[in-house]
Amino acid sequence: MVTNTYSKWGVRLGTLALWAAAGASVVFWGLRLSAPAAGAAAPVVLPPPVAPDAQALARLLGAAPAAPGVVAAAPVATLASRFALIGVLSGRNSGGGAALIAVDGKPAKPFRVGAAVDEGLVLQALGPRQAQLGRDADGPATLTLDMPLKR
């Protein structure tokens, strides 16, 4: 004879456990999502920036210490670094034309041959990719500006 060991109570208890877990999950997430925010966070206050010690940094990088009482000179811009030749427009006749020159990093301006570019400097002559500056229009060239190569 065959006996059936199938019990209705095992299935009923398993179903009850599953429904209880599902209900507990719904209650948990409902409470979690409906809870008020944890208050406004306090604003973050950053400490003031620390100024680096230039002398200590120089010593760290291997610079020789300066003699006491000697003040280091501020870096001076060279004359050539103040000017940038942007473009050249040569005239057909000798001595004509104009150049686009940027002075001290400002936007470039056009200067005709013979015009004052900066205090004490005059645009003397133009070449295919260069401009010559000097103290006066007829004197020797003090500075020759070349256009940068295209890359």
Backbone bond lengths (Angstrom), bond angles and torsions (degrees), N, CA, C in turn:
res aa  C-N    CA-C-N  psi(-1)  N-CA   C-N-CA  omega(-1)  CA-C   N-CA-C  phi
1 M - - - 1.409 - - 1.513 109.80 -
2 V 1.303 116.80 144.68 1.463 122.49 -177.68 1.515 107.78 -99.80
3 T 1.325 112.87 131.74 1.468 116.89 176.89 1.522 109.15 -109.38
4 N 1.236 115.73 141.67 1.457 121.99 179.84 1.517 107.88 -98.26
5 T 1.328 116.10 118.37 1.468 119.91 178.91 1.521 110.95 -96.06
6 Y 1.269 115.85 12.95 1.454 121.46 179.96 1.510 108.65 -70.45
7 S 1.350 115.65 126.44 1.459 119.96 -178.58 1.515 108.73 -117.60
8 K 1.317 115.09 132.22 1.457 120.17 178.08 1.518 110.60 -71.26
9 W 1.302 118.27 -25.43 1.465 120.94 -175.97 1.535 112.08 -72.14
10 G 1.283 119.80 -30.65 1.473 122.35 178.56 1.510 111.59 -66.24
11 V 1.331 116.09 -43.88 1.462 120.56 178.51 1.519 110.18 -66.64
12 R 1.319 116.72 -40.85 1.458 120.27 -179.39 1.533 110.89 -64.40
13 L 1.321 118.07 -42.31 1.462 121.16 -179.90 1.545 111.16 -68.61
14 G 1.317 118.45 -37.16 1.468 121.82 177.26 1.513 111.33 -64.42
15 T 1.343 116.00 -42.43 1.464 120.67 178.26 1.513 110.97 -64.46
16 L 1.346 116.22 -42.19 1.455 120.74 178.31 1.535 110.60 -60.84
17 A 1.323 118.54 -42.04 1.468 122.39 -179.78 1.530 110.66 -64.77
18 L 1.333 117.21 -41.33 1.461 120.49 178.48 1.518 111.99 -63.82
19 W 1.336 116.72 -44.78 1.464 119.97 179.04 1.539 111.65 -66.91
20 A 1.294 117.20 -35.07 1.464 120.39 177.69 1.523 110.26 -65.74
21 A 1.348 118.03 -41.14 1.464 121.43 178.28 1.525 110.69 -65.37
22 A 1.340 117.30 -40.12 1.460 120.63 179.07 1.521 110.64 -65.95
23 G 1.316 118.11 -42.02 1.464 121.76 178.42 1.520 111.35 -65.40
24 A 1.333 117.39 -41.73 1.459 120.70 178.78 1.521 110.38 -62.99
25 S 1.327 117.44 -37.88 1.458 121.39 178.63 1.529 110.88 -65.26
26 V 1.334 116.70 -42.59 1.471 120.36 178.68 1.523 110.47 -63.53
27 V 1.325 117.76 -43.40 1.463 120.99 179.29 1.531 110.32 -64.04
28 F 1.332 117.73 -44.21 1.461 121.63 -178.57 1.526 110.74 -59.41
29 W 1.344 117.60 -51.66 1.458 120.50 -177.68 1.526 112.18 -70.20
30 G 1.309 117.50 -31.83 1.471 119.65 176.07 1.520 111.34 -63.95
31 L 1.348 116.41 -44.09 1.466 119.22 177.92 1.534 111.23 -67.92
32 R 1.292 116.77 -38.11 1.469 120.73 -177.88 1.526 111.50 -66.33
33 L 1.324 117.60 -42.15 1.456 121.14 -178.14 1.520 113.40 -78.33
34 S 1.320 117.52 -25.32 1.465 119.46 -178.13 1.526 112.44 -92.89
35 A 1.321 118.74 -3.85 1.464 121.62 179.99 1.523 109.59 -70.03
36 P 1.340 118.18 144.08 1.460 120.14 178.28 1.526 110.12 -66.49
37 A 1.338 114.39 157.20 1.470 119.64 -179.70 1.521 109.50 -62.32
38 A 1.293 116.67 157.21 1.460 122.18 -174.81 1.524 111.63 -78.22
39 G 1.295 119.27 36.47 1.458 122.88 177.50 1.517 111.25 76.92
40 A 1.319 115.18 162.87 1.453 120.44 -179.56 1.529 109.30 -74.09
41 A 1.285 115.58 135.87 1.458 120.31 179.29 1.518 109.40 -73.09
42 A 1.303 116.18 143.08 1.462 120.91 178.65 1.526 109.10 -67.27
43 P 1.320 117.63 140.77 1.465 119.04 179.80 1.522 110.38 -64.90
44 V 1.301 114.38 143.42 1.455 120.37 -178.91 1.523 108.64 -82.17
45 V 1.302 116.89 127.70 1.448 121.76 178.48 1.524 107.67 -106.30
46 L 1.340 115.31 117.06 1.451 119.88 -179.69 1.521 109.69 -84.22
47 P 1.305 117.03 143.45 1.467 118.65 176.17 1.521 109.86 -68.76
48 P 1.313 118.12 153.99 1.463 119.31 179.73 1.527 109.82 -64.26
49 P 1.344 116.80 147.22 1.469 118.74 -178.66 1.524 110.85 -65.39
50 V 1.295 114.73 143.92 1.463 120.66 -179.36 1.523 108.26 -89.82
51 A 1.323 116.42 127.63 1.455 120.71 178.07 1.524 108.83 -79.89
52 P 1.334 117.93 126.41 1.458 119.41 -178.81 1.527 110.80 -71.65
53 D 1.308 115.71 148.06 1.455 122.19 177.01 1.519 107.46 -85.16
54 A 1.340 117.07 110.26 1.464 121.78 -174.69 1.525 111.39 -64.16
55 Q 1.315 117.21 -38.84 1.461 119.67 -178.66 1.531 111.03 -67.88
56 A 1.318 116.91 -41.60 1.459 119.93 178.85 1.527 110.43 -65.39
57 L 1.321 117.06 -38.75 1.456 120.83 178.35 1.523 110.47 -65.86
58 A 1.324 117.57 -40.10 1.462 120.87 178.51 1.524 110.76 -64.46
59 R 1.330 116.70 -41.42 1.465 119.81 177.35 1.521 110.83 -63.83
60 L 1.325 116.44 -39.15 1.457 121.02 178.98 1.527 111.41 -62.37
61 L 1.328 116.31 -36.28 1.456 120.87 -178.72 1.526 112.75 -86.83
62 G 1.339 117.10 1.99 1.458 119.95 172.28 1.505 115.51 99.25
63 A 1.319 119.74 12.09 1.455 120.77 178.62 1.514 109.51 -75.58
64 A 1.321 115.57 145.53 1.460 120.15 178.30 1.522 108.71 -73.81
65 P 1.328 118.04 139.68 1.463 119.72 -179.93 1.521 110.45 -67.15
66 A 1.317 115.75 141.43 1.462 121.30 179.50 1.521 109.17 -75.90
67 A 1.330 114.77 152.36 1.460 119.46 177.58 1.520 108.57 -66.22
68 P 1.342 118.22 145.69 1.458 119.42 -179.84 1.513 111.08 -62.04
69 G 1.297 115.24 138.97 1.455 121.49 178.68 1.518 113.83 88.40
70 V 1.336 117.92 -5.77 1.456 121.19 179.63 1.520 107.93 -95.11
71 V 1.311 116.04 125.78 1.458 121.11 -179.80 1.519 107.92 -97.67
72 A 1.326 116.04 130.01 1.460 120.29 178.91 1.517 109.68 -70.27
73 A 1.326 115.88 138.49 1.463 120.65 -179.52 1.519 109.55 -77.08
74 A 1.313 115.35 146.19 1.455 120.67 176.77 1.523 108.49 -70.47
75 P 1.343 118.28 146.53 1.456 119.16 179.36 1.527 110.84 -63.16
76 V 1.323 115.27 133.96 1.454 121.27 -178.00 1.526 107.96 -106.45
77 A 1.329 115.74 132.23 1.454 119.95 178.70 1.522 109.29 -74.19
78 T 1.323 117.31 133.37 1.451 120.34 177.08 1.520 109.08 -72.12
79 L 1.310 114.65 160.79 1.460 119.84 -177.42 1.520 110.94 -62.39
80 A 1.337 116.69 -41.17 1.474 120.22 -177.95 1.519 112.13 -67.92
81 S 1.339 118.10 -30.04 1.460 119.75 -177.64 1.525 112.41 -75.60
82 R 1.303 117.66 -13.27 1.467 120.59 -179.47 1.524 112.79 -81.18
83 F 1.338 117.08 -19.51 1.456 121.28 -173.69 1.523 110.60 -118.02
84 A 1.334 115.82 144.51 1.467 121.72 175.37 1.524 108.32 -135.42
85 L 1.326 115.58 123.63 1.456 121.25 178.69 1.525 108.34 -84.54
86 I 1.322 116.32 118.33 1.462 121.60 -176.60 1.522 111.48 -97.03
87 G 1.336 117.33 -39.04 1.457 120.26 -178.15 1.507 111.27 -159.14
88 V 1.347 115.65 157.97 1.463 122.08 -179.99 1.515 108.28 -131.77
89 L 1.340 115.73 136.02 1.458 122.52 174.99 1.518 106.06 -126.43
90 S 1.335 116.37 98.81 1.467 120.85 -177.50 1.510 109.14 -84.56
91 G 1.324 115.04 140.17 1.461 120.48 176.82 1.516 110.48 -83.55
92 R 1.336 116.98 165.30 1.464 120.93 179.72 1.521 110.98 -70.24
93 N 1.313 116.40 -40.03 1.461 118.12 179.28 1.518 109.03 -86.76
94 S 1.309 116.26 154.44 1.454 119.12 -178.40 1.517 109.44 -68.17
95 G 1.308 115.41 139.45 1.458 120.10 178.78 1.512 113.50 90.39
96 G 1.317 119.75 3.35 1.456 121.48 179.81 1.510 110.86 -107.78
97 G 1.307 115.46 172.64 1.447 120.33 176.29 1.518 112.50 115.81
98 A 1.333 114.83 -177.15 1.461 121.17 -179.32 1.524 108.41 -148.91
99 A 1.321 114.79 162.02 1.464 120.73 179.29 1.516 108.99 -134.77
100 L 1.340 116.43 144.19 1.465 122.29 173.06 1.524 106.95 -93.93
101 I 1.329 115.90 114.98 1.461 120.63 -176.61 1.518 108.83 -126.88
102 A 1.342 115.63 130.48 1.466 121.71 174.61 1.527 107.58 -96.27
103 V 1.334 116.76 128.46 1.456 122.19 -178.33 1.524 108.47 -111.31
104 D 1.324 117.00 125.32 1.468 124.15 177.63 1.519 113.14 56.21
105 G 1.313 118.18 36.62 1.457 122.11 175.62 1.517 114.15 77.82
106 K 1.309 118.35 4.24 1.469 121.73 178.04 1.521 108.72 -80.80
107 P 1.331 117.61 167.69 1.468 119.70 178.17 1.532 110.99 -59.22
108 A 1.324 115.61 146.17 1.467 121.62 -177.19 1.519 110.61 -67.06
109 K 1.351 114.69 144.25 1.471 121.92 177.14 1.524 108.00 -126.08
110 P 1.339 117.01 150.32 1.468 119.41 177.56 1.532 110.61 -81.08
111 F 1.329 116.28 138.14 1.458 122.40 176.52 1.525 108.17 -129.55
112 R 1.343 117.19 129.99 1.463 121.70 175.98 1.524 109.13 -81.48
113 V 1.305 115.90 158.66 1.457 120.46 176.34 1.521 107.85 -61.44
114 G 1.332 116.73 128.79 1.460 122.69 -177.94 1.517 113.10 97.55
115 A 1.342 118.61 -9.12 1.463 121.71 -179.19 1.520 109.90 -84.93
116 A 1.332 115.70 150.97 1.464 121.67 177.91 1.526 108.94 -77.33
117 V 1.329 115.87 123.27 1.456 121.47 -179.75 1.519 109.90 -87.38
118 D 1.317 116.09 -43.89 1.452 122.84 179.78 1.522 106.86 -148.08
119 E 1.289 116.93 175.42 1.456 120.78 -179.48 1.530 109.81 -60.21
120 G 1.325 116.94 114.55 1.455 121.97 178.33 1.514 114.73 85.27
121 L 1.331 119.50 5.99 1.460 122.07 178.71 1.523 110.65 -128.54
122 V 1.348 114.48 131.53 1.458 121.74 -178.56 1.524 107.80 -121.96
123 L 1.329 116.88 142.99 1.460 120.99 175.07 1.519 107.33 -75.15
124 Q 1.359 116.48 112.51 1.463 121.08 -173.87 1.522 112.97 -90.87
125 A 1.340 116.76 -49.76 1.464 119.96 -175.00 1.522 109.87 -151.72
126 L 1.342 113.65 161.31 1.463 120.09 179.79 1.514 109.87 -124.59
127 G 1.315 116.47 144.69 1.454 123.00 172.53 1.513 108.12 -118.14
128 P 1.349 117.31 -174.49 1.462 119.39 -178.84 1.533 113.29 -59.20
129 R 1.332 117.90 -39.52 1.468 121.01 179.90 1.518 111.22 -137.23
130 Q 1.334 116.82 29.62 1.458 119.51 -178.98 1.516 111.26 -149.16
131 A 1.329 114.33 162.56 1.454 122.36 177.06 1.522 107.75 -136.95
132 Q 1.330 116.24 141.55 1.453 121.37 179.99 1.517 109.32 -111.42
133 L 1.337 115.18 130.29 1.459 122.02 178.99 1.516 108.80 -115.32
134 G 1.338 116.42 146.70 1.454 121.15 178.07 1.514 110.68 -152.95
135 R 1.343 115.08 177.37 1.476 120.46 -177.93 1.524 111.70 -67.27
136 D 1.315 117.15 -38.64 1.463 120.02 176.31 1.524 108.49 -139.72
137 A 1.326 116.64 171.69 1.458 121.12 -172.72 1.524 112.85 -67.20
138 D 1.333 118.44 -29.07 1.461 120.90 -175.40 1.527 113.79 -103.09
139 G 1.320 118.89 -8.56 1.460 122.05 -176.03 1.523 112.54 -80.97
140 P 1.317 115.58 -176.48 1.465 119.33 178.75 1.534 110.98 -71.71
141 A 1.322 115.13 155.07 1.465 120.52 -179.84 1.524 109.70 -73.81
142 T 1.333 116.24 127.38 1.459 121.91 177.79 1.527 110.92 -86.81
143 L 1.330 115.92 -33.87 1.452 120.99 -172.68 1.519 109.35 -144.88
144 T 1.321 116.71 136.05 1.460 121.63 175.38 1.524 107.73 -116.76
145 L 1.327 115.82 122.63 1.469 121.51 179.10 1.524 109.21 -101.30
146 D 1.318 116.11 132.20 1.463 121.62 176.84 1.519 109.17 -111.73
147 M 1.338 116.06 144.76 1.463 120.73 175.84 1.512 109.14 -73.47
148 P 1.336 118.15 142.37 1.462 119.85 176.95 1.521 110.88 -67.93
149 L 1.331 115.66 149.36 1.461 120.33 179.01 1.518 109.52 -73.91
150 K 1.320 115.89 143.91 1.472 120.74 177.00 1.516 108.55 -76.30
151 R 1.315 116.74 143.44 1.470 120.85 178.84 1.489 109.95 -118.51
